[in-house]
């Protein structure tokens, strides 16, 4: 496994963990966004995308390297 693949796997695990904790109301929107390194307003868009699409597609979008993240409307 290459280093890039390993890092992406870690980002995916982190997203799934933070998203689950946010859905369970253990984290606020601001706390979840800070843990993922994104803006407070960006996190709900990613969470909404997770509910609209498959978890795998949402994780891939959220775990993309900075500058490559999709913009959700």
PyMOL commands that set and color helices and strands:
alter all, ss='L'
color gray80, all
select helices_A, chain A and resi 3-23+29-36+40-52+55-62
alter helices_A, ss='H'
color red, helices_A
deselect
rebuild
show_as cartoon
